[in-house]
Amino acid sequence: MNQTLANIQKEEFDYVTLCQALADYASPRDKIRSMLRKQEIIRIKKGLYILGESYRKRPFSRELLANLIYGPSYISLEYALSYHGLIPERVETITSTTCGGNRSFSTPIGLFTYWSVHAAYYSVGVDLVSNDADVSFLMATPEKALADKISRDRGLNISSRKDMAAYLQDDLRIDEAALRQLNIKLIEEIAGKTNSRKVRLLLDYVRNANGGVG
């Protein structure tokens, strides 16, 4: 392995880390251009890189990169629902929620999208998750990912518990048993941070699914 790249400890790294690894070179920028051309490193966005395939010690984490590409942000919406096993579909686009503006980034490793929410709502229902390679990243809990999804789908005409049941079970295809496993107290907290009537209807539906307990 190229010794310079061996000095980079993580598969995902920024420009500062790269320059530190190239400190002995007279012209680090020229070296970076050469490394990009040879695909020894891959630029995800300006200032953010991953190691090329031949130099990786482990698979890179798209989830961690989602946090790093645009922030503050956490993974949510369809990708988080799939990750948590609530919806059956495999989701390729990494979908996130942010305190910043709505953005999307097309990168060499896929599409990353970001949906903007208010800061008070943003902060509740977010966990630090670790994958099998012990890489940690911020992701919505199942409850927050579902609330985010319901909030973002602005064209939804949900005005009753029956409408919510049809959306959750028919449109999203979430199993009823999985809905009963959701944390009612957390949904209450999430609902208290937003003006979304649909999120309050979600809370009402989950309470009813649990026999009114909550």
DAURBEL-V59111 format. One record per backbone hydrogen bond with DSSP energy under -0.5 kcal/mol. NH is the residue of the N-H (numbers start at 0). CO is the residue of the C=O. If there is no record, write none. Layout:
nh=(NH NH)
co=(CO CO)
//
This chain:
nh=(5 6 6 7 8 12 12 14 17 18 19 20 21 22 24 30 31 32 33 34 35 36 37 38 39 40 41 43 43 44 47 48 49 50 51 54 55 61 64 65 66 67 68 69 73 74 75 78 79 80 81 82 83 84 85 86 90 91 93 94 95 96 97 98 99 102 104 106 106 109 111 112 113 114 116 121 122 123 126 128 128 130 133 136 138 139 140 144 145 146 147 148 149 150 151 152 153 155 157 158 163 164 165 166 167 168 169 170 171 173 178 179 180 180 181 183 186 187 188 189 190 191 192 193 199 200 201 202 203 204 205 206 207 208 209 210 211 212 212)
co=(1 2 3 4 6 10 48 46 13 14 15 16 17 19 21 26 27 28 29 30 31 32 33 35 34 34 49 41 47 47 44 12 41 10 39 51 52 59 60 61 62 63 64 65 96 137 94 75 75 76 77 78 79 81 80 80 88 89 110 92 112 73 114 71 71 113 111 104 109 106 104 93 102 95 97 117 118 120 138 126 136 134 130 128 126 74 124 140 141 142 143 144 145 146 147 148 151 152 155 156 159 160 161 162 163 164 165 165 166 167 174 175 176 177 178 181 182 183 184 185 186 187 189 190 195 196 197 198 199 200 201 202 203 204 205 207 206 206 209)
//
